[in-house]
Amino acid sequence: MVILNFLIAFSPSIKKINEFYPALFSLVMCLQFISLVGIWYMKRWGVELFVVSFFAKDILSICMDDFSFGGLSFIISVILIIVLLFYYRNMDKNL
């Protein structure tokens, strides 16, 4: 999903929304990719960064009038957050 979102970040329709939106959207996608690496290694900071980047992406989408609850990325992210909350206590606290 992160790779597909990188492709979406540079599409012409995204560039029409706002001048800085592709850069901010790409930054949030980078944060999500970094958080998935942390999740892969079972680190708590990965879950925390994923939740922060999820809300940052949604706030950015709301500000740009591009938000929808039915989006595939939104649904997958919510399901992933719910699953990760069950395993959060078992994750490593250290970097």
TARATA-V187529 format. One record per helix or strand. SS is the DSSP state (h for helix, s for strand). FROM is the first residue (numbers start at 1). TO is the last residue. If there is no record, write none. Layout:
BEGIN
ss = <SS,SS>
from = <FROM,FROM>
to = <TO,TO>
END
This chain:
BEGIN
ss = <h,h,h,s,h,h,s>
from = <2,12,21,43,44,72,92>
to = <9,17,40,43,63,90,92>
END
